[in-house]
């Protein structure tokens, strides 16, 4: 991957009772494999992860939150 990829976090069920449902965050998968997530809502914050796998593990809530890609990867 040579370009960043954009995504949103779409939450069907709010397991924690904090973020609500619908589009709860915006994110970027960077070319080096790291991830940035910016949370929406009343108390927005930004978090960084070493990998998409780590972000999905923490925020995916076993399928209750989907990572939805805004683009398709470009081949280099």
C-alpha positions in Angstrom: 0.0 0.0 0.0 1.4 3.4 -1.0 -1.4 5.7 -0.1 -3.4 6.2 3.1 -6.9 4.6 3.2 -9.9 6.3 4.8 -12.6 4.5 6.7 -15.4 5.1 9.2 -16.4 3.1 12.2 -20.1 2.1 11.9 -21.6 0.9 15.2 -24.7 -1.2 15.0 -24.9 -1.8 18.8 -23.3 0.4 21.4 -21.8 -2.3 23.7 -20.1 0.2 26.0 -23.0 2.7 26.2 -20.6 5.5 25.4 -20.3 6.2 21.7 -23.8 5.6 20.5 -24.7 4.0 17.1 -24.2 4.9 13.5 -21.0 6.6 12.3 -19.0 7.0 15.5 -15.5 7.7 14.2 -13.3 8.4 11.2 -10.0 6.7 10.5 -6.9 6.4 8.4 -4.8 3.4 7.7 -1.4 4.8 6.9 1.0 3.2 4.4 3.3 2.0 7.2 0.4 0.0 8.7 -0.4 2.3 11.6 -3.9 3.5 12.2 -5.4 6.8 13.4 -9.0 7.0 14.6 -10.8 10.3 15.4 -13.9 9.7 17.6 -17.0 11.9 16.9 -19.5 12.9 19.6 -19.6 15.2 22.6 -16.1 14.2 23.8 -14.0 13.7 20.6 -10.6 12.2 20.8 -7.9 10.8 18.6 -6.2 7.5 19.1 -3.3 5.8 17.3 -2.7 2.0 16.9 0.3 0.1 15.7 -1.9 -2.0 13.3 -5.4 -2.3 12.0 -5.6 -5.7 13.7 -5.1 -4.0 17.1 -7.7 -1.4 16.4 -10.3 -4.0 15.3 -9.5 -6.1 18.3 -10.3 -3.2 20.7 -13.0 -1.4 18.9 -14.7 -4.0 16.8 -16.7 -5.4 19.7 -17.0 -8.8 18.0 -18.7 -7.4 15.0 -20.9 -4.8 16.7 -18.7 -2.1 15.0 -17.7 -2.3 11.4 -14.7 -0.7 9.7 -16.1 0.6 6.4 -13.6 1.6 3.7 -14.3 4.9 1.8 -12.0 3.9 -1.0 -10.4 0.9 -2.7 -6.7 0.3 -2.4 -4.6 1.5 -5.3 -2.0 -0.9 -6.7 1.5 0.5 -7.1 
